[in-house]
Amino acid sequence: MTAYTWTIISMPSYAQIDGESDVVFEVHWQCDATDGSFAAASAGSVPVTYTAGSPFTLYADLTQEQVWGWINPSIDRPEIEANLQAMIDEQKNPPVVTPPLPWTQGVLA
């Protein structure tokens, strides 16, 4: 069974904008999929916009839940997880293999 781990890996921010400090303008995420010894990963980023005068949370007070709330509508999690599963399935059953040459089998070097 494949396990998926979603992680926010960084949040580039403007140092100062509209009187606020450390204003996030992009969120970088990663999804890691593992199934036994097989693994695949996908990463991306979602832009976020701060509108002057709208509610603002200080960078130090942001929670993962809040940030995921900003970006979840822009991420197609089922599609990403399906693509990662396809990568793992291909690792388990590769469509292309390179068997040894038939005339070298059993020949000692």
C-alpha atoms as a printed R data frame, in Angstrom:
    type eleno elety resid chain resno      x       y       z
1   ATOM     1    CA   MET     A     1  0.000   0.000   0.000
2   ATOM     2    CA   THR     A     2  1.368   3.372  -0.956
3   ATOM     3    CA   ALA     A     3  1.733   6.052   1.711
4   ATOM     4    CA   TYR     A     4  1.701   9.732   0.742
5   ATOM     5    CA   THR     A     5  3.361  12.467   2.772
6   ATOM     6    CA   TRP     A     6  2.536  16.072   1.885
7   ATOM     7    CA   THR     A     7  4.977  18.724   3.093
8   ATOM     8    CA   ILE     A     8  5.305  22.484   2.784
9   ATOM     9    CA   ILE     A     9  9.001  22.941   2.065
10  ATOM    10    CA   SER     A    10  9.390  26.722   1.839
11  ATOM    11    CA   MET     A    11  7.489  30.010   1.680
12  ATOM    12    CA   PRO     A    12  9.313  32.806  -0.170
13  ATOM    13    CA   SER     A    13  8.226  36.153   1.279
14  ATOM    14    CA   TYR     A    14  8.561  39.872   0.699
15  ATOM    15    CA   ALA     A    15 10.586  41.418   3.527
16  ATOM    16    CA   GLN     A    16  8.262  44.477   3.567
17  ATOM    17    CA   ILE     A    17  5.115  45.257   1.629
18  ATOM    18    CA   ASP     A    18  2.105  47.456   2.394
19  ATOM    19    CA   GLY     A    19  3.371  48.038   5.934
20  ATOM    20    CA   GLU     A    20  3.639  44.315   6.723
21  ATOM    21    CA   SER     A    21  6.773  42.202   7.204
22  ATOM    22    CA   ASP     A    22  7.592  38.764   5.782
23  ATOM    23    CA   VAL     A    23  4.583  38.605   3.467
24  ATOM    24    CA   VAL     A    24  4.369  35.189   1.823
25  ATOM    25    CA   PHE     A    25  3.949  35.353  -1.953
26  ATOM    26    CA   GLU     A    26  4.514  31.693  -2.856
27  ATOM    27    CA   VAL     A    27  4.298  28.321  -1.155
28  ATOM    28    CA   HIS     A    28  6.468  25.391  -2.265
29  ATOM    29    CA   TRP     A    29  5.143  21.908  -1.507
30  ATOM    30    CA   GLN     A    30  6.258  18.336  -1.996
31  ATOM    31    CA   CYS     A    31  4.476  14.998  -1.967
32  ATOM    32    CA   ASP     A    32  6.492  11.848  -1.264
33  ATOM    33    CA   ALA     A    33  5.026   8.442  -2.049
34  ATOM    34    CA   THR     A    34  6.457   5.221  -0.653
35  ATOM    35    CA   ASP     A    35  5.480   1.609  -1.030
36  ATOM    36    CA   GLY     A    36  8.014  -0.680   0.615
37  ATOM    37    CA   SER     A    37 11.346  -0.004  -1.073
38  ATOM    38    CA   PHE     A    38  9.744   1.911  -3.941
39  ATOM    39    CA   ALA     A    39  9.471   5.699  -3.872
40  ATOM    40    CA   ALA     A    40  8.433   8.653  -6.009
41  ATOM    41    CA   ALA     A    41  8.081  12.376  -5.384
42  ATOM    42    CA   SER     A    42  6.392  15.399  -6.875
43  ATOM    43    CA   ALA     A    43  6.893  19.056  -6.023
44  ATOM    44    CA   GLY     A    44  5.326  22.326  -7.013
45  ATOM    45    CA   SER     A    45  4.526  25.838  -5.959
46  ATOM    46    CA   VAL     A    46  1.417  27.937  -5.594
47  ATOM    47    CA   PRO     A    47  1.399  31.737  -5.692
48  ATOM    48    CA   VAL     A    48 -0.455  33.532  -2.915
49  ATOM    49    CA   THR     A    49 -1.568  37.139  -2.889
50  ATOM    50    CA   TYR     A    50 -1.811  39.527   0.010
51  ATOM    51    CA   THR     A    51 -4.295  42.348  -0.392
52  ATOM    52    CA   ALA     A    52 -3.529  45.440   1.658
53  ATOM    53    CA   GLY     A    53 -6.015  45.850   4.481
54  ATOM    54    CA   SER     A    54 -7.121  42.213   4.469
55  ATOM    55    CA   PRO     A    55 -6.608  40.086   7.583
56  ATOM    56    CA   PHE     A    56 -2.915  39.353   8.064
57  ATOM    57    CA   THR     A    57 -1.180  36.700  10.145
58  ATOM    58    CA   LEU     A    58  2.404  37.352  11.159
59  ATOM    59    CA   TYR     A    59  4.815  34.924   9.525
60  ATOM    60    CA   ALA     A    60  5.884  33.537  12.915
61  ATOM    61    CA   ASP     A    61  2.227  32.810  13.746
62  ATOM    62    CA   LEU     A    62  1.334  30.943  10.541
63  ATOM    63    CA   THR     A    63  0.315  27.313  10.960
64  ATOM    64    CA   GLN     A    64  0.602  24.492   8.471
65  ATOM    65    CA   GLU     A    65 -3.167  24.147   8.493
66  ATOM    66    CA   GLN     A    66 -3.620  27.804   7.576
67  ATOM    67    CA   VAL     A    67 -1.103  27.654   4.728
68  ATOM    68    CA   TRP     A    68 -2.555  24.392   3.388
69  ATOM    69    CA   GLY     A    69 -5.921  26.155   3.435
70  ATOM    70    CA   TRP     A    70 -4.501  28.828   1.134
71  ATOM    71    CA   ILE     A    71 -3.054  26.406  -1.411
72  ATOM    72    CA   ASN     A    72 -5.241  23.271  -1.306
73  ATOM    73    CA   PRO     A    73 -7.758  24.667  -3.821
74  ATOM    74    CA   SER     A    74 -4.886  25.005  -6.334
75  ATOM    75    CA   ILE     A    75 -3.506  21.479  -5.900
76  ATOM    76    CA   ASP     A    76 -5.146  18.446  -7.513
77  ATOM    77    CA   ARG     A    77 -4.092  15.955  -4.847
78  ATOM    78    CA   PRO     A    78 -5.899  12.930  -6.375
79  ATOM    79    CA   GLU     A    79 -4.199  13.517  -9.739
80  ATOM    80    CA   ILE     A    80 -0.756  13.996  -8.163
81  ATOM    81    CA   GLU     A    81 -1.147  10.883  -6.030
82  ATOM    82    CA   ALA     A    82 -2.344   8.908  -9.084
83  ATOM    83    CA   ASN     A    83  0.740  10.030 -11.030
84  ATOM    84    CA   LEU     A    84  3.010   9.046  -8.145
85  ATOM    85    CA   GLN     A    85  1.278   5.667  -7.920
86  ATOM    86    CA   ALA     A    86  1.872   5.164 -11.648
87  ATOM    87    CA   MET     A    87  5.588   5.915 -11.122
88  ATOM    88    CA   ILE     A    88  5.775   3.357  -8.324
89  ATOM    89    CA   ASP     A    89  3.836   0.779 -10.363
90  ATOM    90    CA   GLU     A    90  6.320   1.271 -13.194
91  ATOM    91    CA   GLN     A    91  9.222   0.722 -10.794
92  ATOM    92    CA   LYS     A    92  7.610  -2.522  -9.634
93  ATOM    93    CA   ASN     A    93  6.876  -3.706 -13.188
94  ATOM    94    CA   PRO     A    94  9.219  -1.853 -15.551
95  ATOM    95    CA   PRO     A    95  7.941  -1.721 -19.142
96  ATOM    96    CA   VAL     A    96 11.517  -1.879 -20.438
97  ATOM    97    CA   VAL     A    97 14.127  -4.291 -19.129
98  ATOM    98    CA   THR     A    98 17.682  -5.130 -20.151
99  ATOM    99    CA   PRO     A    99 18.234  -8.848 -19.707
100 ATOM   100    CA   PRO     A   100 21.709 -10.296 -20.155
101 ATOM   101    CA   LEU     A   101 22.714 -11.222 -23.674
102 ATOM   102    CA   PRO     A   102 21.658 -14.803 -24.340
103 ATOM   103    CA   TRP     A   103 25.080 -15.856 -25.623
104 ATOM   104    CA   THR     A   104 26.855 -14.637 -22.466
105 ATOM   105    CA   GLN     A   105 24.789 -16.544 -19.946
106 ATOM   106    CA   GLY     A   106 26.880 -19.067 -18.085
107 ATOM   107    CA   VAL     A   107 30.140 -17.729 -19.554
108 ATOM   108    CA   LEU     A   108 32.706 -16.823 -16.930
109 ATOM   109    CA   ALA     A   109 34.809 -13.768 -17.522
